[in-house]
Amino acid sequence: MKFTLTKTDTQSKARAGIIETGRGTIETPIFMPVGTQGTVKGVDQKSLDENVKAQIILSNTYHVFLRPGLEVINNAGGIHKFINWKKPMLTDSGGYQVFSLGDLRKISEDGVWFQSYIDGSKQFFSPENTIDTQRTIGADIIMAFDECTPYPCEFDYAEKSMHMTHRWLKRCIEQFNKTEPLYGVEQNLFPIVQGSTYRDLRKQSAEFIAEQNMNGNAIGGLSVGEPADVMYELTELVCDILPSSKPRYLMGVGTPENILECISLGVDMFDCVMPTRNARHGYIFTSNGIINIKNGKWKNDFSPLDELFTPDYSKAYLRHLIYAHEILGAQIASQQNLSFYLWLVGEARKHIIEGDFISWKKAILPIISNKI
């Protein structure tokens, strides 16, 4: 994998770059649609490629491991062939899902025992087998196994968890270095910065992760309930430490405003379930502002949902579909929201290159954040 910085903004820390992988290039800053179980909910792969214009999507190790399982994925020749996606893909390690299980999991130095939500069976994730699992899945970018601490989190727990995440990272790197990709395409391992909301822990973790000299780095454990200003403060702190020559991935973020602000702090990659999850409930992001399509005001509004992305369907029609619980409603809404997100990061990239990112950001935020 190769990362090239195309332009750095002179009035902020925003960057435009290119990530080159074995399955194609990714122009940054970029948003990655989340395909938890090998599918982006409500959007087929052809639409993701041609309409949404996704350059990379994300899949989830925990869910794919449980269903359909590694045997099916391996027999298919990897996740790309299984789902018919030819562009790059990232898999998270499954750590976030495992640690969100609460009483259904037990953490030790060796790894984590957890109970399957599908059949109740007992399963085990370790740094080593999550690397092996992601090798079998076959994503282009794979994540180190870490513990995502909750918010709020006591300092002592956050510190112990961070050091365990660092020890797990060493094991991940060792396992990664002694294994090979299974499907003839290079894979890249990204470590994850942790440390909860404590500046000194975040600094320690970012310095440790930077020292590992992997092809890219991620920032985890944010967007878990902490105030936005805390997220921004810690993101800036970490970005100032992580090497500028490697892509920086802020996990699980977020709203359009979050994304633009974190781009200005030096983040290159984002993912979040918000576009598709909100879409299924009728919460629509458009180039003119935010629409709650369930509101009565749209019942007889036959203007396009969004002239940029969804000119063929009216607000009234989408409202009808959402209220009728028709699958097409979720499909139209999900494609609209994802198209908006990819457009937004694409516009950010354009304005970074043109040199007017900050003025553009200041002008666009009131428009796209306005509730129509």
Buried (B, 14 or more C-beta within 10 A) or exposed (E): BEBEBEBBBEEBBBBBBBBEBBBEBBBBBBBBBBBBBBBBBBBBBEBBBEBBEBBBBBBBBBBBBBEBEBEEBBEBEBBBBBBEBEBBBBBBBBBBBBBEBEEBBEBEEEBBBBBBEEEEEEBEBBBBBBBBBBBBBBBBBBBBBBBBBBBEBEEEEBBEBBBBBBEBBBBBBEBBEEEEBBBEBEBBBBBBBBBBBBEEBBBBBBEBBBEBEBBBBBBBBBBBEBEBEEBBBBBBBBBEBBBBEBBBBBBBBBBBEBBBBBBBBBBBBBBBBBBBBBBBEBBBBBBEBBBBBBBEEBEEBEEBBBEBBBEEBBBBBBBBBBEEEEEBBBBBBBBBBBBBBBBBBBBBBBBBEEEBBBEBBEEBBEEBBEEE
